[in-house]
Amino acid sequence: MKKILVCVFISCALAQAAYKDLGTFGNTYDIVEKDLLDEMNKAAAKIDTNKLRYKVLESVKASLQGELNLPYCKENNIREKDISAIAQYDIDIPEGDIFIPKGTKASDMVSKKLKNASISYYIINLDAKEEIEHSKTKGLPSMVLVANGDMRDERLSHFKERYIISDTLAKQLEIRCTPSIIKVSKDTLNITEIKLKRKEKK
């Protein structure tokens, strides 16, 4: 016990000695260190907030604006496309006890509830009054893809969900004109093109 107390005493004495001011040797210099927060505030002060706000608003506005110039549908037409994903080779994952034989369809691996589900969209050009009126027809999809126009347009209030369709997505879904209806179910994509009576030609 005495040995332990002696060790503690010596340790404290050494700590105190180390902490004492042993004097100053040689030249001394002030340490100048920039305050990070201060630098950030200075940088922020240089930003033109009005210009930044304008850029942000323009960016948001652009994301809500459809600019896909599709022609009007010239005839009523229904097309069907096989979109099934098929395993090109055996997929074996021992760690997860998973084996998917070659030729298996992706739709065969989902639950019956999901397998029987479908989703539909109405593709519209807001520059065409005829399409806006037609979109209110009963039995049409409750979701819309805006090809041309502002998705915030109040004339679309009867749709539950609104989205902008890009050129890339339009090509993938093979959307060629407006108005059209696409329906995705199981392994099939159905595209219905609708001819409307119009005052103007396109």
N, C-alpha and C positions, 0 to 999 in steps of 0.2 A: 504493500500500500504506500509506504514511504517513497519507494522508487517511482511510483506513478505520480505522486504529488511533486516530486523533484522535477520530473520530466515536464509536467504542466507548467511549473514555475519558470523553468528554463525557456520553454516555448513562448510564454508571455513576455519574458524579458527580451527575447530576440525580436519579437514582433514590435515591441515598443521602441527598441533601438532602430529598427528599420524604418519606423514611422517618423523618427525625430528629424528635424531639419539639420542636415549635416553641412549646411553652408552652400555657397554658390561657387562653382569653379568655371572659369572661362566666360565667353560672351553669352548673353541670353537674347532670345528673340521672341516676339509675340507670335502666337499661333493664330493665323488668320484663316478661318474656315467659313465658307459661304453657307448660309442657312438655306437648306433645300426648299423649305416652304416659302421663304422670302423670294427665292429665285423663281419659283413657280408662279407666285403672285405677280411678279414683274413681267413674266412672259405672258400671263393671262391678260394683263393690262394693255399689252401691245396688240391684242387681237381685236379686230374690228367686229364687234358683236352683231351689229346690224347686217354686215355682209355674211357672217357665218349663219345667222338666223335665216337669211334669204336663201342661202345654199341648201340648208336643211329642209326648208319648206318646199323648195323646188324639187328636191330629191324625193320627198314624200309624195308630192303631187304627181310626179312622173310615175311612181310605183302604183298609183291609183288610176292611171290613164291608159286605156287600151289604144294601140295605134296600129292594129293589124287590118290592113285594107283588103278584105276579102270581097269577091263579087257577090251579087245576089244570086240565089238559087234559081235557075231557069226552068227547072222541072222537078216534079216530085220523084224522089228516088230513095231507095233503101239499099244500103250496102252492109255486108257482114264481113268481119275480119276475125280470123283465129288468132287469139293472143295467148294461147296456152304456152306455158314454159315447161319444157320436157328435159329431163336429165339426160345429157349426152353420153354419160358413162356412169358406172357404179360409184356411189359415194359411200365410203366406209369410214366411220369415225368410232373406233373402238372405245375411246375414252368416254364418249357419251352414249355408248351402246346404240349407235345409229347406223342403219344401213339402208340406203335408197338405191334400188336397182335401176339400171339403165332403162330409159323409156318411161319412167314414172312421171306423171303430170303433177305440177305444183298444186293444182286444185284438188287432187286426190288426197293431199296431206292435210287439208284444212277441215274444220268441223262442218257438219251438215248445215248448221245455222249460217255459217259464213259462205258455204258453198252455194246456198240458195239465195244469198243476198245479191242485190244489184244496186247500181248507182247511176243516176241520170242527170244530164246538164242540158240547158238550153243555151245555144250560142247565138248572140245577138249583136247587131250593129245599131248603136243608139242614134246614128244619123238618119235612120230610116223609121219614120213614124209608123209605117205599116207593121214593122217588126215589133215595135213596142205594144201596139194594140193586139197583135196576134199572141204575144207572150202572156196575155191575161186570159187566154182560152183555158177553160177547165180541163184538167187531166194532164197538163204539161208539167215538166219537172219543176220542183220548188227551188232549184239551184241554177244559177246563171253564170255563164262565162262571157264576159264582155270582150268582144273583138275590137270594137272601136267606140270610144267614149269614156266618160268618167263613171266608175263603178259606184260613186256616191250619189248618182243621179236619183232624184226622188221618184222618178217614173219607174224605178225598179223596186219600189217598196213592197210589192207583192211577192218578191222572192225572199226566201228565208236566208239564203246565203249567196254572196256575190264574189266573183273572182275575176281577175284579168287573165286572158289566155295569151300566151306568148307565141311567137312564130314557131319556135321549136316544138312546143306542145301541140300546136295545130297540125304540124307536119306528122308528128308521131301518131296523132289520132285520126289523121287523114281527113281533116276538116277542110273542105274546099270552098264553101259558100255559106251565106247566112240568109234566113235563119236555118239552123240545123239542130238536131237533137242527138246526143250521143248517150248510149246506154251500155254500161259495162256490167256483164254478169258472167260469172264462172270463167269460161275460156273464150268468151265471145265479146266482140265490140260491135255494136250496131250503130250505124250512122244513118239518120233519117234527114234527107234534104227536103225542104219545103218551099214550093213556089207560091209566091203571094202576088196578088194584083197590086200594081204600083202605079203611081202617077208619073214618077220620073223613071228613067231608064239608067242602068249601070252596066 
